[in-house]
Structure formats: structure tokens, C-alpha cells
Amino acid sequence: MVPVKNNLAPLGDGLAYRIEATEDVPCIEWQGAVHVEADAVLAGDLREKRVRGERLNEAGEWLCALLADGKEKSVEEINGAANAAGIAWRTLKRAKQGCNVRAVKNGRNWFWVLT
């Protein structure tokens, strides 16, 4: 727990705790004071966010290069090529939004094309 706002006094320290599993009832075990700001706690792991952002950028560049010829490519073809390149499908779908890629249905199949 960390203090966020206090109008009447300076902010105090945070309190570290751990939830211990006892027989039937969970119990809070207090660890003591910690000197960390709420922003640092809420920011999470900035390195992991940066790595995810880099993967998304790489996937976007890869997708734009794949579709650069202006021709429609089937989703199955794109997915297979992405798997071979080590790009997760979910990352590729997020990258699609930033690359101005449009999904087009032709018959029963879906295709992606740069707009």
C-alpha cells in the first residue's frame, strides 16, 4: 500500500505486505515500511512495456513490408509467414491497426491489403 494524496500532512511511507495462506483463512503479513512512490508502483515493469512496444513496432514494419506490393494477401498466408518469422498472431493484429491495413472478405476468405 502506498499513499497517493494527503491534504493535511506530507506523504508518509508505503507499507509492504504479503498474503499468507493459512488453513482456511488468508492472512495479511505486514513486511514494514517501503520508500516508493505510487507512480512507480502503478507504472508496472517499464522494461516489459518497452519490449512489448518494440515487438509491436517490429511486427508493424514486417507487415507493411509484406503488403508493400499493394496486393491482397490471405489471412492464412499472412499468419503462416508471421509464425515462421516468430510473430504472434495477436501482436500482428494490433500492428495491423497502426499500419493502415484493411481487411477484405472475398467469398469465404479474408484478405489484408494496405490502404
C-alpha positions as CSV (number, residue, x, y, z in Angstrom):
1,M,0.0,0.0,0.0
2,V,1.3,3.4,-0.9
3,P,-0.1,6.9,-0.1
4,V,-1.5,8.8,-3.1
5,K,-2.8,12.0,-1.6
6,N,-2.8,13.8,1.7
7,N,-4.1,17.4,2.1
8,L,-3.1,17.8,5.8
9,A,0.4,16.4,6.1
10,P,3.3,15.2,4.0
11,L,3.0,11.9,2.3
12,G,4.2,9.0,4.5
13,D,5.9,5.8,3.6
14,G,4.2,2.9,1.9
15,L,3.6,-0.4,3.7
16,A,4.6,-3.7,2.2
17,Y,2.6,-6.8,2.9
18,R,2.2,-10.4,1.8
19,I,-1.0,-12.5,1.8
20,E,-0.2,-15.8,3.6
21,A,-2.4,-18.8,3.1
22,T,-3.3,-20.4,6.4
23,E,-5.6,-23.4,6.8
24,D,-8.9,-21.9,5.7
25,V,-8.4,-18.1,6.0
26,P,-5.9,-15.9,4.2
27,C,-3.9,-13.7,6.5
28,I,-2.0,-10.5,5.8
29,E,1.6,-10.5,7.0
30,W,3.0,-6.9,7.2
31,Q,6.6,-6.6,6.0
32,G,7.2,-3.0,7.1
33,A,7.7,0.4,5.6
34,V,8.8,0.9,2.0
35,H,10.1,4.1,0.3
36,V,8.4,4.1,-3.1
37,E,6.0,6.5,-4.8
38,A,2.6,5.5,-6.1
39,D,3.6,6.3,-9.7
40,A,6.4,3.8,-9.6
41,V,4.1,1.1,-8.3
42,L,1.4,1.8,-10.9
43,A,3.8,2.1,-13.8
44,G,4.5,-1.7,-13.5
45,D,7.5,-3.1,-15.2
46,L,8.6,-0.4,-17.7
47,R,11.1,-2.7,-19.3
48,E,8.4,-5.2,-20.2
49,K,6.2,-2.5,-21.7
50,R,9.2,-1.2,-23.7
51,V,9.9,-4.8,-25.0
52,R,6.2,-5.2,-26.0
53,G,6.3,-1.9,-27.8
54,E,9.4,-2.9,-29.7
55,R,7.8,-6.2,-30.7
56,L,4.7,-4.3,-31.9
57,N,6.8,-1.9,-33.9
58,E,8.8,-4.8,-35.5
59,A,5.6,-6.6,-36.3
60,G,4.2,-3.4,-38.0
61,E,7.3,-2.9,-40.1
62,W,7.2,-6.6,-41.1
63,L,3.5,-6.4,-42.0
64,C,4.0,-3.2,-44.0
65,A,6.9,-4.8,-45.9
66,L,4.9,-8.0,-46.6
67,L,2.0,-6.0,-48.0
68,A,4.1,-3.3,-49.7
69,D,3.4,-4.6,-53.2
70,G,-0.3,-3.5,-52.8
71,K,-1.7,-6.9,-53.5
72,E,-4.2,-8.6,-51.2
73,K,-2.7,-11.4,-49.1
74,S,-4.9,-14.1,-47.4
75,V,-5.0,-14.1,-43.7
76,E,-3.9,-17.8,-43.7
77,E,-0.8,-16.8,-45.8
78,I,0.0,-13.9,-43.5
79,N,-0.5,-16.0,-40.4
80,G,1.8,-18.7,-41.7
81,A,4.5,-16.2,-42.6
82,A,4.2,-14.5,-39.2
83,N,4.6,-17.8,-37.4
84,A,7.7,-18.5,-39.4
85,A,9.0,-15.1,-38.5
86,G,8.2,-15.6,-34.8
87,I,5.5,-13.0,-34.6
88,A,2.4,-13.8,-32.5
89,W,-1.0,-13.5,-34.2
90,R,-2.3,-11.2,-31.6
91,T,0.7,-8.9,-32.0
92,L,0.2,-8.9,-35.7
93,K,-3.5,-7.9,-35.3
94,R,-2.5,-5.0,-33.1
95,A,0.2,-3.9,-35.6
96,K,-2.5,-4.1,-38.4
97,Q,-4.3,-1.1,-36.8
98,G,-1.2,1.1,-36.9
99,C,-0.2,0.2,-40.5
100,N,-3.4,1.2,-42.3
101,V,-4.2,-2.3,-43.3
102,R,-7.7,-3.1,-44.3
103,A,-9.4,-6.5,-44.0
104,V,-11.4,-7.5,-47.1
105,K,-13.7,-10.5,-47.4
106,N,-13.6,-12.2,-50.8
107,G,-16.0,-15.1,-50.9
108,R,-15.4,-17.1,-47.8
109,N,-11.8,-16.0,-47.2
110,W,-10.4,-12.9,-45.6
111,F,-7.5,-10.9,-47.1
112,W,-5.4,-8.0,-45.8
113,V,-4.3,-5.1,-48.0
114,L,-2.6,-1.8,-47.4
115,T,-4.8,1.2,-47.8
